[in-house]
Amino acid sequence: MNFKSYAELSSDIFSNIDKVQSKGYELVVAIPRSGVIPAYMLSLLLNVDCTTLNDFLKNHSLVKGNTRNTRKEIRKAWDARKVLIVDDSVNTGASILKVLDQIPEDCPCDITTLAVYGNAIGIPKVDICLKYLSSPRVFQWNMWHCVAMERTCVALDGVILNSHEAEQVDKKDNVTFIERTKPLILPTYKINSLVTKQPEHSRSIVESWLSYHKVSYVNLIMANSEAGEVTSNSQVYRDLKADFYRKNSDLNFFVEGDLKHARYIANASGKPVFCTQTNAMVRPSIESVVKYGKANLLKTNVARTKKLIKKWIPYA
């Protein structure tokens, strides 16, 4: 699984700015929603105006502050001679084609399409791609709301569930637990698996909490209460997460709230872990990949090969 954070997005745009600098672009147009952040990053670096796709299609007046002047004063969107339409990534190219189909025939602008990231199939679908990134991939800015969650395991405590608040509440009282234990993040896409330090006898209250907050999932892995008290820092809890992640070949991404645990899980599974404490990916060591990750690497390479075959031999 290839992952990009906000920090990496900024770095990748800056290091490839030469691909769009000095090209004469006078307006950057953001494809909502994922294209908004990279579009504004690019517009600031180029010092040109930026607007949303909807405002561009309707030739609306540009909204901007007074802190500094752009390279060219533009009042309405179509006053720009050269326009750069931006999205965060391109996969099949369907989204870009849909956008181009919406542009009115009487629009006088010279339009260029750009994606920050693209795979082998997607890159030919846009005019400019700043960086190659193969699939499967997931981005920090939309990771909780995309199909990647179907192959993701998440540590419930400290990522979705506020562990500190949960420890202060009587777990025998469902209503109090639900009302007083606030979520940290609320995914809108179904997660493959959730792992928690909460004991098995608390399953019903945890399930009620998840249901109340509309957190959808396939598997809920609880701690074994017979093994004694399972705390956030215990080896038992780390092993529970690492073992489940390693043994489940359907999972290729893990989200963990503690950096030490993230490092342990990555090296104990041979697969990547995203740590919310540092907002960065933790990669497994080469030794652990060789030891544990062979099956995962094989499946990924097979998937990539199939996509390339379909690209060059459409009816294969």
N, C-alpha and C positions, 0 to 999 in steps of 0.2 A: 504494500500500500504506500503510495507516494503522498506526502503531506506537505502543505504549505501554510505557514503562519502569516499573520499580519506583517511581522517584521521581515519575513522572507519575501513577501509580496512587494514591500517597499524597496528592498534591496534589489530584487530582480528587475523592477521597473527602472530604477536609477542606473543600474549597470548596463541596461540596454537602451538608454534614452537616445543614443546616437542613431537608432533606427527610425526615429521620428523627428529628431531635432533638425532645424534648418530646412524643413520640408514645406514650410509656408502654411501650416495649418493655423486657422484663425478661430476655430471653435472645436471643442471636444464634446461629444454627445455620449451620455451614459445610458447603457441598457440596464433597466432595473431588473432585479435589485442588486445582483452580484457585481454588475459592472460599475455601480456608482462609486465605490471606493477607489478602484484603480483609475477611473476616469478623472476624478478630482485630483488624484496624485499626479497624473500626467499633465493636467491643465495647469497645475501650480508650477511644475517643473518647466513647462513650455511658456508659462506666463501668458496664457490665453484664456478666454472665457470658457465656462462649462455649463451645460444645461442637460435636462433629462430628455429622454427620447420623446415622451409625450409633448413636451413644450416645443421640441424641434419640429415634430410632424405638423404642429399647428402654427408654426412660425410665430411663437409668442415673443414678447419682449424679454430680454435677459434680465435676471435678477442678480445683483452683485453689490458688494460693499464699496466703501469709499477709502479703504486703507491704502490701496496702491492701484496704479494704472496698468492695464494689460497692454500687450504689444500693439493691438489695434482696437479702437473704439467701435464696438458693434452694439447696435440697439436691438435689432430683431435677429432671430436665429438665421434666417436666410440671407442676411447681409454678409455672412461669411462666405468667402469664395471657396476655401478648402476646409472640409469638415472631416474630423476623425471620430468614427463611431466605435465605442469601446465596450468590451465585455471581459470578464475575468478569465474565461476559458472557452475553448471550442472543442467539441467532441465529434459529433456527426455533421455539424454545420447547419442543422435545421433551424436553430434559433436565429442565427445571422440572416439566413435566407428569408425567414418570416419578417424580420425587421426591414430588410431591403424592399420586400413586397409592399410594405406599408407606406413607403415614401411617395408622396404625391408626384405625379408626372411633371407638374409645373415647378417643382423645386429646382432652382438654378445652381445649386451647390455641387461642387466636385467632391464626391464622397469616397472615403477610404475606410475599410473595416479593419479593426485590430482586436486581437485577443492576447492577453498576457501569456496564457499557457495553452498549449495545443498538443494533441497526440498525432500519430502518423496519419490517421484518417482525417482529423480536423484541420490540420495546418493548411492544406491546399484550399480550404473553404473560405479563408480570410486573406485579405491583402497583406497583412503584417501579423506575424506571431513573434512575440518577444522571446519566448523560451519554450523549448520542447519539454513536455511532461507526459510520460506514458500513463496509461490507466492500468489498474484502478488507482484513483486519487481522491483525496479529500482535502477540503480547505477549512481553516479555522473559522472563517466568517460565515460558513453555512453548514458546518459539520453536523449540527444537531437537527438539521431540517432537510436531510438528503438521504438518498438510497444507501449510502455507505453505512448507515446505522444497522442495516440488515446483516452486516458481517462484523459488527462491533460488540465488544464486551465492555461494560462500564462498571467501575467501582461505585456503588450507590452512595456509600458514606463519604462525605467530603467533596463529592462531585455534583450529585443531584440533591441528596438529602443533607441538610445541615446537621452534622454529627454532634456538634456542641449542644445545640438546642434539643436534639433527640435524647441526649443523655440526661437532661434536666427534667424530662417529662415522664410521668407514670405511664408505662406501656400497657397497663391494664385498662386504661381509659382511652378508648378509641377517639372519642370526640375531642378530648383535650390534646391528644397527640397530634391529630390532624390540624387543629386550630393553631397550636403553638409552635409546631415544627414547620418552619418555612423552607421552601425549595431554594436551591442555589441557582439552578438552571432548569428550564422546562423544555425538553425535546418535543418536537411535533411529529417526528418520524418514529416508527416502531423500531425499538432496539432489540437486537438479537438476544443479549443476555445481560442481566444485572447480577452483580455479586455483592453481598453485604455481610458485615460482621454481626448483624442482628441474628439472634439464635432462632432455630427452627420453630420454637414455640411462639415466637412473635410474628410468624408468617401472616396471619390474618390481619393484624394491624398494619403491617408494612404494605400488604396488598391493598388495604383500604386507603392508605395514604397515597399510594401510587394511582389508584383509581380516581380519587378525589381530585388529584392534580392532572388527570388525563395523561399520565405517562404510560405509553403502550410498550409492551415487551413480549418476548416469547418465553424466556426462561428467567426464573428468579432463584438464584443459588444462595441458600442461607448457611450460616455457620453451624457446625455441629456442637450443640450445647453440652454434649457428653464429654467433649474434650476440655471442658473448663471454660472460664470466662475468656472471650475473644475480644481483645482490645485493638484499637487502631494500629498500635505499634507492635503487636505480637507477631511472632514468626508463623503462628498458626494461620493468621489472616493473610499474610503474604503468600504462604504456600497454597491456601485455598484459591486465591486469585490466579497465581501462576500456573498451578496444576490444571485448572479448568481451561485456561487460555491455551496452554500447550497441547492438551489432549483434544481440543475441539478444532478440527481442520477447517470448519466453516468460518472460523473467526480469523481475521487478518489485521485487526485494529483493536487497541485497548485504550481506555481513557482512565487515568489514575490521578488522584489528588495529591499524593505524597511523593516527593522526588526520590527518596530512598526506596520506597516500594516500587516506583516506576522502573528504577534501575534493576532492581531484583527481578521483577516480572519479565522484563525484556531479556535478561540474560538466562532466566530459567525457562524461557519459552522459545527463544530464537526468533521472536517476532517483535515489531515496533510497538512502543507505548507512548501515548501523548500525555504529558503531565500538565495539569491545569495550574499547579503551583508555580511553574516556570513558564507556562505557555510555550512549551517547546517539545519537540519529539525526542524521545530517548531511544537510541538504536541499540540492538543487541551486539555483543562482541562477535567477532568472526568465528571464534571457537563455538559459541552457543548456536550460531546459525548453522554451522557444520553439524553440530550434534543434534539439534532439535528441529531446525528449520528446513530440512531437505524437502519434505513433502509440500510445505507451503511455497517454497521457491519453484518447485516443479509445476504446481497448479498455476502459479502466476505466469510462468513462461509459456505454458500450454495456452492460456487465455490470450496472451499477447500474440502468439503464433497464429491462432485462429482469426484474430482481428486483421492481421496483416494479409492472410490468405483471402479473406472476404474482400479486402480492399483491392487486391490485384486480380482476384478471380471472383467476381460478384456472385456467381451462381454456384460456387463451390459449397 
